Amino acid sequence: MKTKTIKTFLTSGILLTAMLSGTVKAEEGGPDCFKVTGVAAGDTLNIHTKPHVKSKVIGEIARETDNIKNLGCKGGLTFNEYNTRSKAEQEKIKKERPRWCKIVFDGVKGWVFARYLQEGSCSK
């Protein structure tokens, strides 16, 4: 085999192993920055100290705000669950293991509920 073919084969094998193991998240890594979406008019997205709705709120982000730095997410569906489970099963998993993202916005570092985030732009 040629060197390029071997590298491609090895890379494919590593990716396939990770996907089959169920440990890769559907949005692993995610975008560099987020934008707030789905927040009602007059409401804000809370920034929490921990990835849980009952943890202390340490900040707020207005709806439609962009340029929120992504520091990593946890929870949600694995790649395998996203590809093999029914929509009903996926919804059950999302309720049991909600996705939270650690962010930095306006000098505040904390956790926000990923349901209200979409890929945004980074202006800095």
Residue pairs with C-beta under 8 A, 6 or more apart in sequence:
1 9
18 24
18 79
19 79
19 80
20 80
21 80
22 78
22 79
22 80
22 81
23 78
24 78
24 79
24 80
25 73
25 76
25 77
25 78
25 79
26 76
26 77
26 78
26 79
26 81
26 82
27 73
27 76
27 99
28 79
30 70
30 72
30 73
30 101
30 119
31 70
31 119
31 120
32 69
32 70
32 122
33 66
33 67
33 68
33 69
33 70
33 119
33 120
33 121
33 122
34 66
34 68
34 70
34 101
34 103
34 117
34 118
34 119
34 120
35 64
35 65
35 66
35 67
35 68
35 117
35 118
35 119
35 120
35 121
36 45
36 61
36 62
36 63
36 64
36 65
36 66
36 68
36 116
36 117
37 63
37 64
37 116
37 117
37 118
38 115
38 116
39 45
39 63
39 64
39 116
40 63
41 63
43 63
44 60
44 61
44 62
44 63
45 60
45 61
45 62
45 63
45 65
45 112
45 113
45 116
46 57
46 59
46 60
46 112
46 113
47 57
47 58
47 59
47 60
47 61
47 103
47 105
47 108
47 110
47 111
47 112
48 55
48 56
48 57
48 58
48 110
48 111
48 112
49 55
49 56
49 58
49 110
49 111
50 56
50 111
51 74
51 75
51 100
51 102
51 111
52 100
52 111
53 113
55 111
58 108
58 110
59 105
59 106
59 108
59 110
61 68
61 105
61 106
61 112
65 105
66 120
66 121
66 123
67 105
67 120
67 121
67 122
67 123
67 124
68 103
68 104
68 105
68 112
68 117
68 120
69 103
69 104
69 105
69 122
70 101
70 102
70 103
71 101
71 102
71 103
71 104
71 109
72 101
72 102
73 99
73 100
73 101
73 102
73 114
74 99
74 100
74 101
75 97
75 98
75 99
75 100
75 114
76 94
76 97
76 98
76 99
76 114
77 85
77 90
77 93
77 94
81 89
81 90
81 93
82 90
85 93
98 113
98 114
98 115
99 113
99 114
99 115
100 111
100 112
100 113
100 114
101 111
101 112
101 114
101 117
102 109
102 110
102 111
103 109
103 110
103 111
103 112
